[in-house]
Amino acid sequence: MDASSSTTSTLSGSMAVNSSFCSYRSPDRFSLSWCGGADAEREAMLMRAAFEGNLLLLKGRDQFQLLLRAGTNMGTMSFQLATLCTYVADKRNCELKRAKLKSQAKVAFMNKDYLSALTLYTSALGTGTSSDDDDVADLLANRSLCWLHLEDGENALTDANASRVLRPCWPKACYRQGSALMLLKDYGRACQLFAEGLKMDPTDVEIQNALREALDLSKKACHSEQEQ
């Protein structure tokens, strides 16, 4: 669809993400701006779905233009724009809040305040639904590490497993799974998980050392059982 076929009767204006109204300035174009950040392209796809039948133009990272079809109900369109921009603003606020909580959690962890770090990671996971599986997987892996330091193997394994579901080919998730199983003294399964992680990254020294330790403890456990 080209611009000439979609702008017979169009409106123009601008609206910030926190606005609930539109102001129009010319008879042929509507302009919408917001700080889309890294998610601008994804938000553009959302807008395209929201305004099916109209023409959305991407004008750089954070600037969008919407060319409206003749006969568009502007009362409905204004409501849709306000709703969409509120969604984008709320989503952006959630992202900023999540980033702040992650930073605070990292500081708490470095100070060995593992309980506070765990609480902060939990809060970060609760700040709305993230569209980035990698980000959620990272939060879960970090919380799993907090559980490990608090010697809670079950919860550490639960978070590690959830992280692995989101990022199945991530060596760090395998390492967290194996570490949780080590705490639970399930050395055989720990060996399997560490081995899987090494297949993904054969150069990871931390996983190499963990696998070596798991194999050693697994052999000792077998010998102990045989002696009994």
QUIZIHU-V249566 format. One record per residue. N is the residue number from 1. D_FIRST is the distance of its C-alpha to the first C-alpha in Angstrom with 2 decimals. Layout:
# QUIZIHU-V249566
n=N d_first=D_FIRST
n=N d_first=D_FIRST
This chain:
# QUIZIHU-V249566
n=1 d_first=0.00
n=2 d_first=3.85
n=3 d_first=6.89
n=4 d_first=8.53
n=5 d_first=6.87
n=6 d_first=7.45
n=7 d_first=10.83
n=8 d_first=13.09
n=9 d_first=15.39
n=10 d_first=15.12
n=11 d_first=17.99
n=12 d_first=19.24
n=13 d_first=21.91
n=14 d_first=23.17
n=15 d_first=24.80
n=16 d_first=26.97
n=17 d_first=27.18
n=18 d_first=30.39
n=19 d_first=29.29
n=20 d_first=29.12
n=21 d_first=27.67
n=22 d_first=24.96
n=23 d_first=25.80
n=24 d_first=23.49
n=25 d_first=24.11
n=26 d_first=21.71
n=27 d_first=19.63
n=28 d_first=16.22
n=29 d_first=15.72
n=30 d_first=17.01
n=31 d_first=18.40
n=32 d_first=19.80
n=33 d_first=22.32
n=34 d_first=24.58
n=35 d_first=26.76
n=36 d_first=24.94
n=37 d_first=27.44
n=38 d_first=27.24
n=39 d_first=25.00
n=40 d_first=22.18
n=41 d_first=19.86
n=42 d_first=20.85
n=43 d_first=20.36
n=44 d_first=16.79
n=45 d_first=16.20
n=46 d_first=18.12
n=47 d_first=16.11
n=48 d_first=12.82
n=49 d_first=14.86
n=50 d_first=16.42
n=51 d_first=13.45
n=52 d_first=11.41
n=53 d_first=8.97
n=54 d_first=8.69
n=55 d_first=7.32
n=56 d_first=10.31
n=57 d_first=11.49
n=58 d_first=14.69
n=59 d_first=17.17
n=60 d_first=20.17
n=61 d_first=22.30
n=62 d_first=22.67
n=63 d_first=20.26
n=64 d_first=16.90
n=65 d_first=14.77
n=66 d_first=12.91
n=67 d_first=10.82
n=68 d_first=11.65
n=69 d_first=10.73
n=70 d_first=13.48
n=71 d_first=16.45
n=72 d_first=16.06
n=73 d_first=19.63
n=74 d_first=20.56
n=75 d_first=23.78
n=76 d_first=22.09
n=77 d_first=19.50
n=78 d_first=22.46
n=79 d_first=24.31
n=80 d_first=21.55
n=81 d_first=21.24
n=82 d_first=25.03
n=83 d_first=25.39
n=84 d_first=22.92
n=85 d_first=24.53
n=86 d_first=27.93
n=87 d_first=27.04
n=88 d_first=25.99
n=89 d_first=29.15
n=90 d_first=31.36
n=91 d_first=30.02
n=92 d_first=30.70
n=93 d_first=34.15
n=94 d_first=34.91
n=95 d_first=34.08
n=96 d_first=36.37
n=97 d_first=39.08
n=98 d_first=38.89
n=99 d_first=39.24
n=100 d_first=42.25
n=101 d_first=43.90
n=102 d_first=43.46
n=103 d_first=45.12
n=104 d_first=47.95
n=105 d_first=48.43
n=106 d_first=48.73
n=107 d_first=51.41
n=108 d_first=53.28
n=109 d_first=53.24
n=110 d_first=54.56
n=111 d_first=57.32
n=112 d_first=58.07
n=113 d_first=57.30
n=114 d_first=55.64
n=115 d_first=55.72
n=116 d_first=53.87
n=117 d_first=51.35
n=118 d_first=50.80
n=119 d_first=50.33
n=120 d_first=47.78
n=121 d_first=45.78
n=122 d_first=45.88
n=123 d_first=44.57
n=124 d_first=41.75
n=125 d_first=40.79
n=126 d_first=40.81
n=127 d_first=38.41
n=128 d_first=35.44
n=129 d_first=33.50
n=130 d_first=32.43
n=131 d_first=29.29
n=132 d_first=31.16
n=133 d_first=33.55
n=134 d_first=35.31
n=135 d_first=36.21
n=136 d_first=37.65
n=137 d_first=39.48
n=138 d_first=41.02
n=139 d_first=42.20
n=140 d_first=43.76
n=141 d_first=45.46
n=142 d_first=46.87
n=143 d_first=48.13
n=144 d_first=49.66
n=145 d_first=51.59
n=146 d_first=52.88
n=147 d_first=54.12
n=148 d_first=55.84
n=149 d_first=57.69
n=150 d_first=58.72
n=151 d_first=59.98
n=152 d_first=57.87
n=153 d_first=56.94
n=154 d_first=55.39
n=155 d_first=52.80
n=156 d_first=52.22
n=157 d_first=51.46
n=158 d_first=49.18
n=159 d_first=46.99
n=160 d_first=47.15
n=161 d_first=46.08
n=162 d_first=43.11
n=163 d_first=42.11
n=164 d_first=42.41
n=165 d_first=40.16
n=166 d_first=37.35
n=167 d_first=38.15
n=168 d_first=40.01
n=169 d_first=40.29
n=170 d_first=41.57
n=171 d_first=45.24
n=172 d_first=45.95
n=173 d_first=45.24
n=174 d_first=47.70
n=175 d_first=50.19
n=176 d_first=50.01
n=177 d_first=50.51
n=178 d_first=53.47
n=179 d_first=54.97
n=180 d_first=54.87
n=181 d_first=56.56
n=182 d_first=59.17
n=183 d_first=60.01
n=184 d_first=60.34
n=185 d_first=62.61
n=186 d_first=60.48
n=187 d_first=60.98
n=188 d_first=60.04
n=189 d_first=56.50
n=190 d_first=56.23
n=191 d_first=56.98
n=192 d_first=54.17
n=193 d_first=51.59
n=194 d_first=52.81
n=195 d_first=52.73
n=196 d_first=49.10
n=197 d_first=48.29
n=198 d_first=50.13
n=199 d_first=48.16
n=200 d_first=45.01
n=201 d_first=46.77
n=202 d_first=50.13
n=203 d_first=50.83
n=204 d_first=50.89
n=205 d_first=54.54
n=206 d_first=54.45
n=207 d_first=53.47
n=208 d_first=56.00
n=209 d_first=58.76
n=210 d_first=57.71
n=211 d_first=57.79
n=212 d_first=61.19
n=213 d_first=62.54
n=214 d_first=61.13
n=215 d_first=62.72
n=216 d_first=66.02
n=217 d_first=66.08
n=218 d_first=65.08
n=219 d_first=68.03
n=220 d_first=70.40
n=221 d_first=69.29
n=222 d_first=69.97
n=223 d_first=73.38
n=224 d_first=74.25
n=225 d_first=73.41
n=226 d_first=75.51
n=227 d_first=78.47
n=228 d_first=78.34
